[in-house]
Amino acid sequence: MSVSLRLEPELEAELRLRLERDGGSMSEFVRQAIREKLDRDGRSAYQIGEPLFGRYSSGDGDRSVRRKEGVKARIDAKHRR
């Protein structure tokens, strides 16, 4: 299938710079962008964010249960200064 596409001059210039820097063809870039868009639109919000969940974990599995203890400890420490 052949597709024709019109881009604003600024967007076209940015795309051409990117292709020069990274290599590859415009056709491959557009195909990859379409693949990514189709994959992303078929997933739920949870599926999109799943790789990020727990990535920066504190290691405290019960932190939300003990949140009041943590707040109290920080307030007490502030008043001890």
C-alpha positions as CSV (number, residue, x, y, z in Angstrom):
1,M,0.0,0.0,0.0
2,S,1.3,3.4,-0.9
3,V,0.5,6.5,1.3
4,S,1.0,10.1,0.6
5,L,1.7,12.4,3.6
6,R,1.9,16.2,4.0
7,L,3.9,17.6,6.9
8,E,4.4,21.2,8.2
9,P,7.8,22.5,7.1
10,E,9.1,22.5,10.7
11,L,8.0,18.9,11.3
12,E,9.6,17.8,8.1
13,A,12.9,19.5,8.9
14,E,12.9,17.9,12.4
15,L,12.2,14.5,10.9
16,R,14.9,14.8,8.2
17,L,17.5,15.9,10.9
18,R,16.5,12.8,13.0
19,L,16.8,10.5,10.0
20,E,20.3,12.0,9.1
21,R,21.4,11.5,12.7
22,D,20.0,8.0,13.3
23,G,20.1,6.7,9.8
24,G,17.3,4.7,8.2
25,S,14.7,5.6,5.7
26,M,11.6,7.8,6.1
27,S,9.4,4.8,5.0
28,E,10.8,2.7,7.8
29,F,10.4,5.5,10.3
30,V,6.7,5.9,9.4
31,R,6.1,2.1,9.4
32,Q,7.6,1.9,12.9
33,A,5.6,4.9,14.2
34,I,2.4,3.3,12.9
35,R,3.3,-0.1,14.5
36,E,3.9,1.6,17.8
37,K,0.6,3.6,17.6
38,L,-1.4,0.5,16.8
39,D,0.2,-1.5,19.6
40,R,-0.3,1.3,22.1
41,D,-3.9,1.9,21.2
42,G,-4.8,-1.8,21.7
43,R,-3.6,-1.8,25.3
44,S,-5.2,-0.7,28.5
45,A,-3.7,2.0,30.7
46,Y,-2.5,-0.7,33.1
47,Q,-0.7,-2.5,30.3
48,I,1.0,0.6,29.1
49,G,2.2,1.5,32.6
50,E,3.0,-2.0,33.8
51,P,6.8,-1.9,33.0
52,L,7.0,1.2,35.3
53,F,5.1,-0.2,38.3
54,G,7.5,-1.0,41.1
55,R,10.5,0.2,39.2
56,Y,11.5,2.8,41.8
57,S,10.3,0.7,44.8
58,S,11.4,1.6,48.3
59,G,11.5,-2.0,49.2
60,D,8.9,-1.5,52.0
61,G,6.0,-3.7,51.0
62,D,3.8,-2.3,53.7
63,R,4.7,1.4,53.4
64,S,1.1,2.4,52.7
65,V,-0.2,0.5,55.7
66,R,2.4,2.2,58.0
67,R,2.1,5.7,56.5
68,K,0.9,7.4,59.7
69,E,3.9,6.0,61.6
70,G,6.2,7.6,59.0
71,V,4.5,11.0,59.1
72,K,4.6,11.0,62.9
73,A,8.3,10.1,62.9
74,R,9.1,12.9,60.5
75,I,7.1,15.5,62.5
76,D,8.8,14.3,65.8
77,A,12.2,14.6,64.2
78,K,11.5,18.1,62.9
79,H,10.4,19.3,66.4
80,R,13.5,17.8,68.0
81,R,15.8,20.1,66.0
